[in-house]
Amino acid sequence: MSPANHDAATRAWVEIDLPAIDRNVGRIKLALPRHVRYVAVVKANAYGHGMPEVATRLMQAGVDCFAVANVEEASRLREIGHEGDILLLSPTLPGEMARAVALGLDITLNSLAEATALAAIVNTSALTAKVHIKVDTGMGRAGVWHEAAPELFTYVRSQARFDWRGIYTHFSEADSDAGFTTEQRQIFLRLLALVAPAEKARMLIHADNSAGLESFSADSPFNAVRIGLMQYGLPPSAGSFLASLKPEPVLSFHAHVVLVKDLPAGTAVSYNRTKVLSRPTRVAIVAVGYGDGVPTAASNRGFFLLHGRRCPILGRVTMDQTILDITDIPDVVAGDIVTILGAQGKDRIAVAEFCAWADCIPWEALCTLTQRVRRVYRTDRT
Ligand SMILES: *Cc1c(COP(=O)(O)O)cnc(C)c1O
């Protein structure tokens, strides 16, 4: 499967394979017990894939609701007409609360101070706040520290204008340390025992992200999962169950060659002499750099595909351009397509491989694709 030469004037672009989203969501849903809700995580511009298009497709594919990082991201979902539930995953600033309530968002409470600020806002309006409590069971990031959680439960119950709709935690080692994850789970389960069955019956109760799918069981007390990376087709870890779901990468990343030339031996390519040519070399200058999302860590290490073959990056990746060694590849001309992530011809550069030489994690490789990179949405693949 090779990229379409859809528009020769586009310098760097990502192709978003929308039908792959349908297939990924379908497989994840099949793997989950039927009562478990699918919370689709679309923060950071849907992991760089483009929020409106991807969110619309996810909805059509049958996810139950969305989660985003903040009010601004949530408002973009409202703008495209999404009227369903949207969970804010991060703490909300006092200055954002009125808007969060007005937009009907599901607000995550992480502290008594945050809850008090929200109460002050709803108590002076006719509105009700939909709230979820996030518990920190050991990650040390968002959420109320578990020992302080019962106090927050009591406060939330005392507020007539709070609608308590959920409780959740986040596992920090879900893809690396099963023992610690079990400890976190047990802390969370002990707290859940303090929530009345009638309260729980109305709540989303969840802890698992994509990595958590590896061990999600039908008798789990949790009735929702928060799925990010897997729906974009990337398993977060090498787990065999995740691999068995055969996730299909949704995104591929391409750019055009803008210049081909021959350089003599001894030329120092790109900045700072990190690469001095040992032989006469034909190079291709590609219209993509760290200004598009190719990290400088890939300098002198990474490869791009051109004519279906691997070409090493020469010298430092620059803001707008990257230089490839194409000495062994005949007939390259300006306008040819280079693939940075994804398949070209018979070869493929997987996100995991890109991450190894770009020194980043898969979430990061996707999120650092910049605005300059055009998003092209394909609906034609099956
Ligand atoms: C981003 C995020 C997720 C999604 O994680 P993936 O590993 O991408 O599935 C889930 N829960 C929370 C709290 C998050 O911030």
PDBQT file of the ligand as one rigid body, heavy atoms in Angstrom, charges set to zero:
ROOT
HETATM    1  C1  LIG A 401      -4.415   9.747  27.629  1.00  0.00    +0.000 C 
HETATM    2  C2  LIG A 401      -5.133   8.991  28.665  1.00  0.00    +0.000 A 
HETATM    3  C3  LIG A 401      -5.676   7.727  28.370  1.00  0.00    +0.000 A 
HETATM    4  C4  LIG A 401      -5.451   7.003  27.056  1.00  0.00    +0.000 C 
HETATM    5  O1  LIG A 401      -4.266   6.232  27.151  1.00  0.00    +0.000 OA
HETATM    6  P1  LIG A 401      -3.784   5.294  25.949  1.00  0.00    +0.000 P 
HETATM    7  O2  LIG A 401      -2.563   4.662  26.494  1.00  0.00    +0.000 OA
HETATM    8  O3  LIG A 401      -3.477   6.193  24.794  1.00  0.00    +0.000 OA
HETATM    9  O4  LIG A 401      -4.879   4.340  25.662  1.00  0.00    +0.000 OA
HETATM   10  C5  LIG A 401      -6.429   7.114  29.353  1.00  0.00    +0.000 A 
HETATM   11  N1  LIG A 401      -6.639   7.700  30.554  1.00  0.00    +0.000 NA
HETATM   12  C6  LIG A 401      -6.111   8.901  30.869  1.00  0.00    +0.000 A 
HETATM   13  C7  LIG A 401      -6.359   9.480  32.216  1.00  0.00    +0.000 C 
HETATM   14  C8  LIG A 401      -5.337   9.583  29.951  1.00  0.00    +0.000 A 
HETATM   15  O5  LIG A 401      -4.812  10.763  30.276  1.00  0.00    +0.000 OA
ENDROOT
TORSDOF 0
